[in-house]
Amino acid sequence: MIESVLSIRLAELIDLVIVWAMVWAGIAWLRTTSARLALAGLGILLAFYLVAKQFGLVLTTWILQSFAAVAVLVAVVVFQQDLRRRFEQIAALGLRRSLARVGPDVVDTLVRAIAKLAEQRRGALIVFPGREPVAGHMEGGLSLRADITEPLLLSLFDPNSPGHDGAVIVSGDRLSRFAVHLPLSTDHAQLGQRGTRHAAALGLAEVTDALCIAVSEERGTVSVAESGLIRTLGSPQEVSGEIRAFFDRIAPARAQHPTRSKRIFKQWREGAIALPIAGILWILAIPGGNVVEFKRQVRVSVNGTPKGYEIQAVEPEKVSVTLAGRRRDLYFLGAEAFEVRVDAGPVRQGQRNFALAPENVRRPDDIEVRDIDPDQVTLSLRPRQTSAAKSDEDSGGKSQ
């Protein structure tokens, strides 16, 4: 095993690094997914299945195998939104989808309009899409494609406007749509007393990387929802800071590209956990996949003893069996996993030799028998003594 690890090739090293990155990303995803407890439950069942299979619990293994098909469907349903978002993130990363930044003057216009809406207690919902597509999560709405101005924003969220209950979508320095309906969050712990607009803002922030700003018409407060979290902002300066920071993260300028690596290294704990997991997977798949020979001293078991007879001696009681199999199949196999079985049915009395063949060796299906030394055993049987005979023999021995 040590030689196999030390002789790792470049292709295998690249393979290991890719697996490490995938495990790292998977662990980071688990920390953010809302259904991580359900996934933990499936993981526990999988571990229980592997243990049951290892220890030969046939009925338990069969039940868990039957449950596996149902578990796949359950996982798809439970993680539907999470899986969809992850695939969209991969597509956005692979296609390098570009994003238009909102200009500083436009940010100032938006902040002034939001401040006035809050002061006048007029509800509003403004969406800044990120790299992940939001179209699949929106319903209704009308195309606008207008420059962002303060009067336009105030008129769109006028209580007498037909579309004031919906959201407006900001695309670069323009408003692309208005009167859009968003998915509603069911995270009542975060929402508290907040209304439908805030539920819509948080709902979109749970399934995409968009930034959503909601203005409460009841309290006149401004809240921001991002990455599945919602919080209240205290001043226009905070609103401006949130918008600018969002675009610095989602569409950084060329001089700001090093911040990506900083965000990656913020998840160093996930990377540290992923490294040994990737290493174990590599050992199981690469060195563990090599076929090796090994020897076991295996106990000889006699079955089918003729009626009225009993085993007097088995010579030898153990034989050396040379076996071959994948290294990973041998990690948890002890001596109890192997047994040499001899059928004593033809014997009546006296001494008899029995040749040993691979069929006599009980072992896991993936293990091959290559040699048995010695290749025969000698059985000695004698008539089984009855209780009366034993008593006479014992009394005779005592009288002498």
C-alpha positions as CSV (number, residue, x, y, z in Angstrom):
1,M,0.0,0.0,0.0
2,I,2.8,2.5,0.9
3,E,4.6,1.8,-2.4
4,S,1.3,2.4,-4.3
5,V,0.8,5.7,-2.6
6,L,4.4,6.8,-3.2
7,S,4.3,5.8,-6.9
8,I,1.3,8.1,-7.7
9,R,1.3,9.3,-11.3
10,L,0.6,12.8,-12.5
11,A,-2.8,11.8,-13.9
12,E,-3.7,10.2,-10.6
13,L,-2.5,13.4,-8.8
14,I,-4.7,15.5,-11.0
15,D,-7.6,13.1,-10.4
16,L,-7.1,13.4,-6.7
17,V,-7.1,17.2,-6.8
18,I,-10.3,17.2,-8.8
19,V,-12.0,14.9,-6.4
20,W,-10.8,17.1,-3.5
21,A,-12.3,20.1,-5.1
22,M,-15.6,18.3,-5.7
23,V,-15.8,17.1,-2.1
24,W,-14.9,20.6,-0.9
25,A,-17.7,22.1,-3.0
26,G,-20.1,19.4,-1.8
27,I,-19.3,20.1,1.9
28,A,-19.6,23.8,1.3
29,W,-23.0,23.2,-0.3
30,L,-24.2,21.1,2.6
31,R,-23.5,23.9,5.0
32,T,-25.8,26.2,3.1
33,T,-28.6,23.8,1.9
34,S,-31.9,24.0,3.8
35,A,-32.4,20.3,3.6
36,R,-29.0,19.2,5.1
37,L,-30.8,17.3,7.9
38,A,-32.6,15.2,5.4
39,L,-29.3,14.5,3.6
40,A,-27.7,13.6,6.9
41,G,-30.5,11.1,7.5
42,L,-29.8,9.5,4.1
43,G,-26.1,9.4,4.9
44,I,-26.7,7.6,8.1
45,L,-28.9,5.0,6.3
46,L,-26.1,4.6,3.7
47,A,-23.5,4.0,6.4
48,F,-25.8,1.5,8.2
49,Y,-26.2,-0.3,4.9
50,L,-22.5,-0.6,4.4
51,V,-22.0,-1.9,7.9
52,A,-24.8,-4.4,7.5
53,K,-23.3,-5.6,4.2
54,Q,-19.9,-5.9,5.8
55,F,-21.1,-8.0,8.7
56,G,-23.3,-10.2,6.5
57,L,-26.7,-9.1,7.8
58,V,-28.6,-10.5,4.9
59,L,-32.1,-9.4,5.8
60,T,-31.1,-5.9,6.8
61,T,-29.0,-5.5,3.6
62,W,-32.0,-6.7,1.5
63,I,-34.4,-4.3,3.1
64,L,-32.0,-1.3,2.7
65,Q,-31.4,-2.2,-0.9
66,S,-35.1,-2.2,-1.5
67,F,-35.3,1.2,0.2
68,A,-32.5,2.6,-2.0
69,A,-34.7,3.1,-5.1
70,V,-37.3,5.0,-3.0
71,A,-34.5,7.0,-1.4
72,V,-33.3,8.2,-4.8
73,L,-36.7,9.5,-5.6
74,V,-37.0,11.1,-2.1
75,A,-33.6,12.8,-2.6
76,V,-34.6,14.2,-5.9
77,V,-37.8,15.7,-4.5
78,V,-36.2,17.0,-1.3
79,F,-33.2,18.5,-3.0
80,Q,-34.9,19.6,-6.2
81,Q,-34.4,23.3,-5.6
82,D,-30.8,22.9,-4.2
83,L,-29.8,20.6,-7.1
84,R,-31.3,23.0,-9.7
85,R,-29.5,25.9,-8.2
86,R,-26.2,24.0,-8.0
87,F,-26.5,23.0,-11.7
88,E,-27.3,26.6,-12.6
89,Q,-24.2,27.8,-10.7
90,I,-22.0,25.3,-12.6
91,A,-23.5,26.5,-15.9
92,A,-22.9,30.1,-15.0
93,L,-19.4,29.4,-14.0
94,G,-18.7,27.3,-17.1
95,L,-20.2,29.8,-19.5
96,R,-18.6,32.8,-17.7
97,R,-21.9,34.7,-17.8
98,S,-21.1,38.4,-17.8
99,L,-22.9,40.9,-15.6
100,A,-23.3,44.6,-16.2
101,R,-22.5,46.6,-13.1
102,V,-24.8,49.4,-12.0
103,G,-23.1,52.8,-12.3
104,P,-22.3,54.9,-9.3
105,D,-24.8,57.6,-10.4
106,V,-27.6,55.0,-10.8
107,V,-26.8,53.6,-7.4
108,D,-27.3,57.1,-5.9
109,T,-30.6,57.4,-7.8
110,L,-31.8,54.1,-6.5
111,V,-30.8,54.9,-2.9
112,R,-32.6,58.3,-3.0
113,A,-35.8,56.7,-4.4
114,I,-35.7,53.9,-1.8
115,A,-35.2,56.5,1.0
116,K,-38.3,58.5,-0.2
117,L,-40.4,55.3,-0.5
118,A,-39.5,54.4,3.0
119,E,-40.2,57.9,4.3
120,Q,-43.6,57.9,2.6
121,R,-44.2,54.3,3.8
122,R,-44.9,53.1,0.3
123,G,-44.1,49.4,-0.2
124,A,-41.5,48.5,-2.8
125,L,-39.4,45.5,-4.0
126,I,-36.3,45.9,-6.1
127,V,-34.3,42.9,-7.4
128,F,-30.7,42.9,-8.6
129,P,-30.0,39.6,-10.3
130,G,-26.7,37.9,-9.8
131,R,-24.9,35.3,-12.0
132,E,-27.6,32.7,-11.6
133,P,-30.7,33.1,-13.8
134,V,-33.8,34.3,-12.1
135,A,-36.3,34.0,-15.0
136,G,-37.4,30.5,-14.0
137,H,-38.3,31.8,-10.5
138,M,-40.4,34.7,-11.7
139,E,-44.1,34.9,-12.8
140,G,-45.9,37.6,-14.7
141,G,-44.5,41.0,-15.1
142,L,-44.2,43.4,-18.0
143,S,-41.2,44.3,-20.1
144,L,-40.0,47.9,-19.4
145,R,-36.4,48.5,-20.6
146,A,-36.3,52.0,-19.2
147,D,-33.5,54.1,-17.8
148,I,-33.5,54.2,-14.0
149,T,-34.8,57.5,-12.7
150,E,-36.2,58.6,-9.4
151,P,-39.7,59.7,-10.8
152,L,-40.1,56.4,-12.6
153,L,-39.4,54.3,-9.5
154,L,-41.8,56.4,-7.4
155,S,-44.5,56.1,-10.0
156,L,-44.1,52.3,-10.4
157,F,-44.6,51.8,-6.6
158,D,-47.4,54.3,-6.4
159,P,-50.3,52.6,-4.5
160,N,-52.6,53.5,-7.4
161,S,-50.3,51.8,-9.9
162,P,-51.6,48.3,-11.0
163,G,-48.2,46.8,-10.6
164,H,-47.1,48.3,-7.3
165,D,-47.4,45.0,-5.5
166,G,-44.8,43.3,-7.7
167,A,-41.1,43.6,-8.0
168,V,-38.9,45.6,-10.5
169,I,-35.9,43.9,-12.0
170,V,-32.7,45.9,-12.4
171,S,-30.4,44.9,-15.3
172,G,-27.4,47.1,-15.5
173,D,-28.4,50.8,-15.6
174,R,-32.0,49.9,-16.7
175,L,-35.2,48.5,-15.4
176,S,-36.0,45.4,-17.4
177,R,-39.3,44.4,-15.9
178,F,-41.9,45.4,-13.4
179,A,-44.9,43.9,-11.6
180,V,-43.1,40.6,-11.3
181,H,-44.2,38.0,-8.8
182,L,-41.5,36.1,-6.9
183,P,-41.6,32.8,-4.9
184,L,-42.5,33.2,-1.3
185,S,-40.3,32.0,1.5
186,T,-41.7,29.9,4.3
187,D,-38.9,30.7,6.8
188,H,-41.2,32.3,9.4
189,A,-38.4,32.4,11.9
190,Q,-36.6,34.9,9.9
191,L,-39.6,36.8,8.5
192,G,-41.3,37.4,11.9
193,Q,-43.8,40.1,11.4
194,R,-42.6,41.1,8.0
195,G,-45.1,41.0,5.1
196,T,-45.5,39.5,1.7
197,R,-42.9,41.7,0.0
198,H,-40.3,40.5,2.5
199,A,-41.3,36.9,2.0
200,A,-40.9,37.3,-1.8
201,A,-37.5,39.0,-1.3
202,L,-36.3,36.2,0.9
203,G,-37.9,33.5,-1.3
204,L,-35.8,34.6,-4.3
205,A,-32.7,35.0,-2.2
206,E,-33.1,31.4,-1.0
207,V,-33.0,30.0,-4.6
208,T,-30.6,32.4,-6.4
209,D,-27.7,34.7,-5.7
210,A,-29.8,37.8,-6.4
211,L,-29.9,40.8,-4.0
212,C,-33.4,41.9,-3.1
213,I,-34.4,45.1,-1.3
214,A,-37.8,45.4,0.2
215,V,-39.5,48.6,1.7
216,S,-42.1,48.1,4.3
217,E,-45.3,50.2,3.9
218,E,-46.3,49.5,7.5
219,R,-43.0,50.4,9.3
220,G,-41.2,52.4,6.7
221,T,-38.1,50.3,7.1
222,V,-35.7,48.9,4.4
223,S,-34.6,45.3,4.4
224,V,-32.1,43.4,2.3
225,A,-32.3,39.7,1.4
226,E,-29.3,37.8,0.1
227,S,-28.0,34.2,0.3
228,G,-31.1,33.0,2.2
229,L,-30.8,35.7,4.9
230,I,-32.8,38.9,5.4
231,R,-32.0,41.8,7.7
232,T,-33.1,45.4,8.2
233,L,-30.9,48.3,7.2
234,G,-30.7,51.5,9.3
235,S,-29.7,54.2,6.9
236,P,-29.5,55.1,3.1
237,Q,-25.7,54.8,3.5
238,E,-26.1,51.1,4.4
239,V,-28.4,50.6,1.4
240,S,-25.8,52.1,-0.9
241,G,-23.1,50.0,0.7
242,E,-25.1,46.8,0.3
243,I,-25.7,47.5,-3.5
244,R,-22.0,48.4,-4.1
245,A,-20.7,45.4,-2.1
246,F,-23.0,43.1,-4.0
247,F,-21.7,44.1,-7.4
248,D,-18.1,44.0,-6.1
249,R,-18.7,40.4,-5.2
250,I,-20.8,39.3,-8.2
251,A,-19.1,41.4,-11.0
252,P,-15.8,42.5,-9.7
253,A,-13.6,44.9,-11.7
254,R,-10.3,43.5,-13.0
255,A,-8.4,45.0,-10.2
256,Q,-10.7,43.3,-7.7
257,H,-10.3,39.7,-9.0
258,P,-8.0,38.7,-6.1
259,T,-11.1,38.9,-3.8
260,R,-12.3,35.6,-5.3
261,S,-9.4,33.7,-3.8
262,K,-10.1,35.4,-0.5
263,R,-13.7,34.1,-0.6
264,I,-12.4,30.7,-1.4
265,F,-10.0,30.6,1.4
266,K,-12.7,31.7,3.8
267,Q,-13.9,28.1,3.4
268,W,-10.6,26.6,4.5
269,R,-12.3,24.4,7.1
270,E,-14.4,22.7,4.4
271,G,-11.2,22.2,2.4
272,A,-9.4,20.7,5.3
273,I,-12.3,18.2,5.9
274,A,-12.4,17.4,2.2
275,L,-8.7,16.5,1.9
276,P,-8.7,13.3,4.0
277,I,-12.1,12.3,2.5
278,A,-10.6,12.6,-1.0
279,G,-7.5,10.8,0.1
280,I,-9.5,7.8,1.4
281,L,-11.6,7.7,-1.8
282,W,-8.5,7.7,-3.9
283,I,-6.9,4.9,-1.8
284,L,-10.1,2.8,-2.1
285,A,-10.4,3.4,-5.8
286,I,-6.7,3.3,-7.0
287,P,-4.4,1.2,-4.8
288,G,-7.5,-0.4,-3.3
289,G,-8.6,-1.6,-6.8
290,N,-5.4,-3.5,-7.3
291,V,-5.7,-7.3,-7.2
292,V,-3.4,-8.8,-4.6
293,E,-2.7,-12.3,-3.2
294,F,-2.8,-13.0,0.5
295,K,-2.8,-16.0,2.7
296,R,-5.1,-16.9,5.6
297,Q,-4.9,-19.8,8.1
298,V,-8.5,-21.1,7.7
299,R,-10.3,-23.4,10.1
300,V,-11.6,-26.7,8.8
301,S,-15.2,-27.3,9.5
302,V,-16.8,-30.7,9.2
303,N,-20.5,-31.0,8.1
304,G,-22.8,-34.0,7.5
305,T,-21.4,-36.3,10.1
306,P,-23.1,-39.7,9.7
307,K,-25.8,-40.6,12.2
308,G,-24.4,-42.4,15.2
309,Y,-20.9,-41.2,14.6
310,E,-18.8,-38.3,16.0
311,I,-15.6,-36.6,14.9
312,Q,-12.6,-37.9,16.7
313,A,-9.9,-35.9,15.0
314,V,-9.3,-33.5,12.0
315,E,-5.8,-33.4,10.6
316,P,-4.9,-30.6,10.1
317,E,-7.4,-28.4,12.0
318,K,-6.3,-25.4,9.9
319,V,-5.0,-25.1,6.3
320,S,-3.2,-22.3,4.5
321,V,-5.4,-20.8,1.7
322,T,-3.9,-18.5,-0.9
323,L,-6.6,-16.0,-2.0
324,A,-6.7,-13.2,-4.5
325,G,-9.0,-10.1,-4.6
326,R,-9.1,-6.3,-4.7
327,R,-7.2,-4.7,-1.8
328,R,-10.2,-2.6,-0.8
329,D,-12.3,-5.8,-0.4
330,L,-9.8,-7.1,2.1
331,Y,-9.7,-4.1,4.5
332,F,-12.4,-5.3,6.8
333,L,-12.2,-9.1,6.2
334,G,-11.0,-11.0,9.2
335,A,-10.3,-14.8,9.6
336,E,-14.0,-15.4,10.4
337,A,-14.9,-14.5,6.8
338,F,-13.3,-17.7,5.6
339,E,-13.9,-21.4,6.3
340,V,-13.0,-24.7,4.7
341,R,-16.0,-27.1,4.7
342,V,-15.7,-30.8,4.4
343,D,-18.7,-33.2,4.0
344,A,-18.2,-36.3,6.2
345,G,-21.3,-38.0,4.8
346,P,-19.4,-40.9,3.0
347,V,-17.5,-41.9,6.2
348,R,-18.7,-44.7,8.4
349,Q,-15.9,-45.6,10.7
350,G,-12.1,-45.5,10.5
351,Q,-9.9,-43.0,8.7
352,R,-10.6,-41.3,5.4
353,N,-8.8,-38.6,3.4
354,F,-10.6,-35.8,1.7
355,A,-9.2,-33.7,-1.2
356,L,-9.8,-29.9,-0.9
357,A,-10.9,-27.8,-3.8
358,P,-11.9,-24.1,-4.1
359,E,-15.5,-25.1,-3.8
360,N,-14.7,-26.2,-0.2
361,V,-13.7,-22.7,0.8
362,R,-16.4,-20.4,2.0
363,R,-15.4,-16.8,1.2
364,P,-16.9,-13.6,-0.2
365,D,-18.0,-13.7,-3.8
366,D,-15.3,-11.3,-5.0
367,I,-12.5,-13.4,-3.6
368,E,-10.7,-16.1,-5.6
369,V,-9.0,-19.2,-4.2
370,R,-5.7,-19.9,-5.9
371,D,-4.1,-22.5,-3.6
372,I,-4.8,-24.7,-0.6
373,D,-1.9,-26.2,1.5
374,P,-2.2,-29.0,2.3
375,D,-4.7,-29.9,-0.3
376,Q,-6.3,-32.7,1.7
377,V,-7.5,-33.3,5.3
378,T,-7.9,-36.6,7.2
379,L,-11.0,-37.2,9.3
380,S,-11.2,-39.8,12.0
381,L,-14.7,-40.8,13.2
382,R,-15.9,-43.1,15.9
383,P,-19.3,-44.5,16.9
384,R,-21.1,-42.0,19.1
385,Q,-21.3,-43.4,22.7
386,T,-24.7,-43.5,24.3
387,S,-25.3,-42.2,27.9
388,A,-25.5,-45.8,29.2
389,A,-22.3,-46.8,27.6
390,K,-20.6,-43.7,29.0
391,S,-21.9,-44.5,32.5
392,D,-20.6,-48.1,32.3
393,E,-17.3,-47.0,31.0
394,D,-17.0,-44.4,33.8
395,S,-18.0,-47.0,36.5
396,G,-15.7,-49.6,35.1
397,G,-12.9,-47.1,35.2
398,K,-13.7,-46.2,38.9
399,S,-13.9,-49.9,40.0
400,Q,-10.4,-50.5,38.6
